[in-house]
Amino acid sequence: MQRAETKARVRALQLLYAWDLTGRPALKTVIARVAGIYGRAPAQPDRGADLAAKGIAGLADFDQLVSAAAEHWRLERVGIIERNILRLALAEIAEGATPSRVVIDEAVKLAHWFAGAKAPGFVNGVLDTAARELGAL
């Protein structure tokens, strides 16, 4: 059984992934489409949608942090799932409500579930470097 926070992070990743794949429309549009797929809208308040919105709002800053932290990797070369996991984790670290180490562990867990075999190590390394740069570790 997943904790509510983990479910919210999974939902945020799904929303951000769908947002990125569909040409980055308004988040409300993506939320409505995803609700249509599942047959119902999520209960309010929706932490996953809130986290996705924060990931989108800070996109330029988060992408810059990822580019600086991911040595020898251009952002365009980072897989879409990994990029969005990193964005969401950085949004949550910037929010400051959850300890950075917990956020990083959860991001690594998402990478294990949704990305390739090398993604967890990559996500861990980039987030550790970025969190240190932000003074969050």
C-alpha positions as CSV (number, residue, x, y, z in Angstrom):
1,M,0.0,0.0,0.0
2,Q,1.4,3.4,-1.0
3,R,1.4,6.4,1.3
4,A,-0.7,9.4,0.3
5,E,2.4,11.4,-0.4
6,T,3.8,8.8,-2.7
7,K,0.5,8.6,-4.6
8,A,0.5,12.4,-5.0
9,R,4.0,12.2,-6.4
10,V,3.0,9.5,-8.9
11,R,0.0,11.6,-9.9
12,A,2.2,14.7,-10.3
13,L,4.6,12.7,-12.5
14,Q,1.7,11.4,-14.7
15,L,0.3,14.9,-15.1
16,L,3.6,16.5,-15.9
17,Y,4.5,13.7,-18.3
18,A,1.1,14.1,-20.1
19,W,1.6,17.9,-20.1
20,D,5.0,17.6,-21.7
21,L,3.9,15.0,-24.3
22,T,0.8,17.0,-25.4
23,G,2.6,20.2,-26.2
24,R,2.4,21.8,-22.8
25,P,-1.3,23.0,-22.7
26,A,-2.8,24.5,-19.7
27,L,-2.5,22.1,-16.7
28,K,-6.3,22.2,-16.2
29,T,-6.7,20.7,-19.7
30,V,-4.3,17.9,-18.8
31,I,-6.1,17.3,-15.5
32,A,-9.4,17.1,-17.3
33,R,-8.0,14.6,-19.9
34,V,-6.5,12.4,-17.2
35,A,-9.7,12.5,-15.3
36,G,-11.5,11.3,-18.4
37,I,-9.2,8.4,-18.7
38,Y,-9.7,7.3,-15.1
39,G,-13.4,8.1,-15.2
40,R,-13.5,10.5,-12.3
41,A,-11.8,13.6,-11.0
42,P,-9.5,13.3,-8.0
43,A,-10.8,14.3,-4.6
44,Q,-10.0,17.8,-3.6
45,P,-7.5,19.1,-2.6
46,D,-5.3,17.4,-5.1
47,R,-1.7,17.5,-3.9
48,G,-0.5,15.8,-7.2
49,A,-1.9,18.6,-9.3
50,D,-0.5,21.2,-6.9
51,L,3.0,19.7,-7.2
52,A,2.8,19.4,-11.0
53,A,1.8,23.1,-11.1
54,K,4.8,24.0,-9.0
55,G,7.0,22.0,-11.3
56,I,5.7,23.9,-14.3
57,A,5.9,27.3,-12.6
58,G,9.6,26.8,-11.8
59,L,10.4,24.9,-15.0
60,A,13.1,27.3,-16.2
61,D,14.9,27.5,-12.9
62,F,14.6,23.7,-12.3
63,D,15.9,22.9,-15.8
64,Q,18.9,25.2,-15.3
65,L,19.7,23.5,-12.0
66,V,19.4,20.1,-13.7
67,S,21.7,21.2,-16.6
68,A,24.3,22.5,-14.1
69,A,24.1,19.3,-12.0
70,A,24.0,16.8,-14.8
71,E,27.7,16.8,-15.9
72,H,28.2,15.9,-19.5
73,W,24.5,15.8,-20.2
74,R,22.5,18.3,-22.1
75,L,19.0,18.6,-20.8
76,E,17.6,17.5,-24.2
77,R,19.4,14.2,-23.8
78,V,17.8,13.4,-20.4
79,G,14.8,11.2,-20.9
80,I,11.3,12.9,-20.5
81,I,10.4,10.8,-17.5
82,E,13.7,11.5,-15.7
83,R,13.5,15.2,-16.5
84,N,10.0,15.4,-15.0
85,I,11.0,13.4,-11.9
86,L,13.8,15.9,-11.4
87,R,11.5,18.9,-11.9
88,L,9.0,17.6,-9.5
89,A,11.6,16.8,-6.9
90,L,13.2,20.2,-7.2
91,A,9.8,21.8,-6.9
92,E,9.2,19.9,-3.6
93,I,12.7,20.7,-2.3
94,A,12.1,24.4,-3.1
95,E,8.8,24.2,-1.3
96,G,10.7,23.2,1.8
97,A,7.8,21.3,3.5
98,T,9.5,17.8,3.2
99,P,13.1,17.1,4.1
100,S,15.3,17.0,1.0
101,R,16.5,13.5,1.7
102,V,13.0,12.2,1.8
103,V,12.2,14.0,-1.5
104,I,15.3,12.5,-3.1
105,D,14.5,9.0,-1.9
106,E,11.0,9.3,-3.3
107,A,12.3,10.6,-6.6
108,V,14.7,7.6,-6.8
109,K,11.7,5.4,-6.1
110,L,9.8,7.0,-9.0
111,A,12.8,6.4,-11.3
112,H,12.9,2.7,-10.3
113,W,9.2,2.4,-11.1
114,F,8.9,4.4,-14.3
115,A,12.3,4.9,-15.9
116,G,15.2,2.8,-17.1
117,A,17.7,0.8,-15.1
118,K,20.3,3.5,-14.9
119,A,17.8,6.3,-14.1
120,P,17.7,5.8,-10.3
121,G,21.4,6.5,-9.9
122,F,21.3,9.4,-12.3
123,V,18.3,11.0,-10.5
124,N,20.0,10.5,-7.2
125,G,23.2,12.1,-8.3
126,V,21.6,15.1,-10.0
127,L,19.3,15.8,-7.1
128,D,22.1,15.4,-4.5
129,T,24.2,18.0,-6.4
130,A,21.3,20.3,-7.1
131,A,20.1,20.2,-3.4
132,R,23.6,21.0,-2.2
133,E,23.7,23.9,-4.6
134,L,20.4,25.1,-3.2
135,G,21.7,24.7,0.4
136,A,19.0,22.1,1.1
137,L,21.5,19.4,2.1
